[in-house]
Amino acid sequence: MEIEIEEKSPVIRTAEYCMNLEDLQATALSINYTGQYLLLAGRRHLALKNLYDYTEPLKLFNRNSKFEVSCAEFAICNNSSAFCAIATSQLIEVLKWTESSPVLEYSLRAHTRVVTDIDWHSKHPYMLATCSIDTYTHLWDLRDPKRPILSLSAVCMSGATQVGFNRVSGNFIATAHDGDLRIWDIRKGSRPVQYITAHLNRIHGINWSHTEESNLITASQDGSVKFFDINNPRRAERIITTPTPSPVWRARYTPPAFKEGLVTIIVPLVGSESGENSLLLWSNSKNSQSPICSFTGHNDVILDFAYRNDPYRQSNDIEIFTWSRDQTFRVWKLDKELQKLCIQNTIETENGESALEYHQRNSTQPSCSLQHEFSIIFFPSIPGIQKYELDTDKRNAMIRIVANGFIIILQVIFPSGYPFSSPPIFEFCPGTTLDDNLSLKLMKSLKDSSASRVKKGKACLEHCLRALVSDLKKETGGDKAHYLRLQSPRLEGALSKALSDSLIPFPKTSGVRFNATGILVTFARPFTAKRFSLRNQTTTPRALSALSGGYLGNVNGSKPVFYPSKDIDRKSSTGVSICIYDASKLLMVSRELAENYVIIPTNLPRMCRKNREVAEEFGRADLVQTWSIAETIALALASSDFELSDDEMFSSPNPFAKTFLEALINHYAKLGDVQTAAMLCVTFGRYYQEISSRTSSFSTKSNTSQSVSPYHTVTAMDVNSQSVIKYNAWVLAQHLKGQTRSNSWSDSLDDFRINEVNRSVLGESNRNFYDNLKKFYADILYCYNLLPARALILKFVSSPAAFSSTVEFVTECQICKKTSKSPSCLHCKKFLLYCSYCQLPIKGSANSCLSCSHSFHTAHLLEWFENHDVCPVAGCRCPCADNFGMT
């Protein structure tokens, strides 16, 4: 059985008061606890308006900040009513308003990115919460403002955009992260007690109920307002969808004195007239699907609004104050009539009449009056309508509609029997750009729609116009809505994104990742989890939590546990399991050996003997044999008293030692034991700087006292970068295949260095390979935090860690013809280099061929020239592999 939900046209109200402040350029609005003062905050000024006396001039206080105000909120407790928090960039300033001027009391600093929202506690007068794009939400107590009393961090990639304290108990706090909600209990520490996948688009507003502790509402970019009970978060209790639908910027319950209402700010569509349909009043009834009242007057987007009760308590009227991008603030009243409409929608009368019927029954206008129908239709809310002329005397309407590139000039004639016996007459006038077939289809739709309504004795004009626009869009390629780009620090970028997400990848449901020290992290959905259906889904889920019903398994539980490598993880059936394993025992590299190995460049036999003892201590019998052989070779190279000079020691002809050591190093490299291979290279391969014969013995132990610092020859470099580790690993793999490849083209300049000492048992033929072994081992030592040992290993590299060349590359922008050294043009901001492999812009380091000028991402460079020798660009045929030194 299908039930038709009839759309009701809202009552229209105009502003009681309006004030134009063109030069203020404010971006935030707030009203103090007593309702006496209204604050408008902007980058240049703070403006204070006395609401008890509208004739009193506006007070202006200069700020002259270089940052816009992202939000401003007065405290909502009587004891702290003089305090106001204002957020600009990463700073929160707490001002205390005196009779003369505001005084800066506190500066709250903890966030590292822009602060997006502020909310005061309704029970504790000195507590407030702030949230930021840095994903943190901080709770502050102004009696100790040096640091937050509690910091809440969401384990996600989305920053926190909204924050709100529970208004009943004050124990809960809600934060919004893209389309998800986190519910925190401030009595239970810094872990969320509830995850709610509320929307598939960004949440712009959170508001808690004034009467029910577990109830809150959310306003979203997807054009809906959802009602949630945090005790049952898997499904919204109720959903309101805006008529267009348009993004909802704010949604707030009406004050406790009148709890049956809800007010929303929506962002109008491009093409609609001004912002007159931006502020709407709704009923809290579960059966209500259309607004009760539309407050008109603003001709641009409304940025914020606030409530105020009658200051003299002479009535139950509630005032709504709004601030718009048209630089005016206006005042509307929620009087008894509007309150009755909301109540009537919440509790139906005995005869079952609706709120609109109740309003019509109690009005001076009969329901069949054409003038009354014209007055209650909110034409700007109907998409596509540009102009309209209404004539009640001639019972005629002329309407101009533009949609999907088509123009319709529609004339509607209303017979005297309308709407009880005769439907209106529709006619497409000259200027209409529809073809004959489309005109016939749309005219038939109009007649069918009007006939079905008139048969029930109902007005049909608004219903027919909406159906006409909808059918036109379906017949001509769908509804392509475009939204306004809002230039406000709170709105900019938040609402300007299109709803299309065709390029957003589906979230991973499982994954595994090693780090350089053998720690393994895994996550997966349990086999018992409910399968996610893509049917009727118009938006890609933004996070894994959206697939898990809003839960993240043991993230909500205790801290991550380090499991032995052979233990089996028992995954939770309620969500995602995240487990961490220590798999370092499976690797060939040992942290214990790295901490205890010694390097004594002036006494190689002693160095080998000490390292053999270390291997024996930790049960590595295979390495005991290796270091014993190394000690034998070192003894053969030195005299009995170890007094030979370096030149004499390494010039001794010993072809057996050289061949055997090269085979041994290659053996360990193939096994993946970079540690042993690198230590052998350090032992029997000299580096390019001469080591003084008087240098004391060094140990790689971090707690060993050293007379000479090992850091003085190390050039700063980012060895923790994954790209560096992967690149070194790739070079090692290529050498083991018999294809020794240069680390970079700058290696060819090594021959021009002076004062090099290149003599070593290992020779010079595989110097680059041995250097890469040392660098890779140095990366591992860095991950172990063995920095002295890492610095000492890098001293034995034949080329510095970072080689500065006088050759610099600049790129010319093809648009503005300016040159730049950065990835993008400093003048027109366009990307300069594009990868010839993936055709995407290169935002970081680039690899460019000096012959054909084609560029690559580092990973794509390695991937392509793994199996090819020429440039991937069609028709180029440049031997780029030779130019990159990769053959």
Helices and strands as residue ranges (DSSP letters): E 11-14, E 17-20, E 26-31, E 37-42, E 45-50, E 59-62, E 69-74, G 78-80, E 83-88, E 91-97, E 102-109, E 115-120, E 127-132, E 136-141, E 150-153, E 160-165, E 172-177, E 180-185, E 192-197, E 203-208, E 215-220, E 224-229, E 238-241, E 248-253, G 256-258, E 261-266, E 279-283, E 293-296, E 302-309, E 318-324, E 328-334, H 336-346, H 355-361, H 370-376, G 379-381, E 385-391, E 396-403, E 406-413, E 425-428, H 436-454, H 461-475, E 510-514, E 519-524, G 544-546, G 553-556, E 562-563, E 577-582, G 584-586, H 591-596, E 598-599, H 604-617, H 621-637, H 646-651, H 655-671, H 674-684, E 698-699, H 722-736, G 745-752, H 767-783, H 787-794, E 811-812, E 819-820, E 847-848, E 855-856, H 858-864, H 880-883
